[in-house]
Amino acid sequence: MNAALDDLAGAIFNGLLPDSWRKLSPQTEKKLGSWIQWFTRRYNQYDRWTNEGDPAVMWLSGLHIPESYTTALVQACCRSKQWA
């Protein structure tokens, strides 16, 4: 076992979010169990958006980067209306 796998195993054993996972996720102080629950809810949310379309109402301040969502809306509108 190398050092990276040893660190991963130690973090999981202690119920902490492994550093290798922390680098790929939004900044958080959650323990591993809470983070897994959050990740599962977020995955289900994105899955619903993919299969059922965008929600009718969006809570912008609840997004990680709200500016990216509003930029995507502007781009989608411009493409659908063939605007520059």
N, C-alpha and C positions, 0 to 999 in steps of 0.2 A: 504494500500500500504506500502510495507516495504522500507527500505533505498535504496536497490539496484534498485528496480523499480523506485523509485523517482529520483535517479541519472540518470537512463536510460532515463526517460521521460524528465528531464531537459536538458540533452545533446542533445537529438533529437530536442526539442523545440528551442534550441539555435543554431542548425545547426552544432554541434560538434560531433566528433566520440566518442561514449560512451566508457568509460574505460574498460568495460567488453568485448567489441569488440576489442579494441586496444590490449589487451593481446593476442588475437588469430590471429592477423594479423602482417605483416611486419611493422617495425617501420616507422611512417609517421607523417608529420605535416599537412596533408590535412584536410580540413573541411569535413563535412559529405557528402555534395553533390558531391564533387570531388572524395571522397573515394568510394562512391557508383558507380560512372562511372568507376573508375579504377577496382573495384571488378567485375562489369559486363563484362568489356572487358577481364579480366583475366579468368573469368568463361567460356566465349565463346571460348577463346583460348584453354583451357584445354578440352572443349567439342569437338572442331575440332580435336585436337590431338587424342582423344579417338575414334572418329568416322572415321576419315580419315587417321590416322597414323601420325607418326612424320613428321615434315617439312623437306624439302630437305636442307635447310640452317638454321643454328641456331646462333643467336647473343648471345654468351656466357656471355658477360659482362652485358647484359640486364636481366639475370636471378638473382633471389634473392640469390641463393647459387649455382654458376656455377659448383663447384666441385662435387656436388651431381649428376648433369646431366652427367658429363663426367664419373663418377663412374658407373652410371647406363648403359651407353653405353658399357663400358668395360665388365660389368657383362653380358649384353645381348649377346655380341659377344662371350664371353667364353662359355656361355650356348649353343649357336647355333652351335659352333664348338666342343663342349664337351671337352673343355680344363679345366685344374685345376684352 
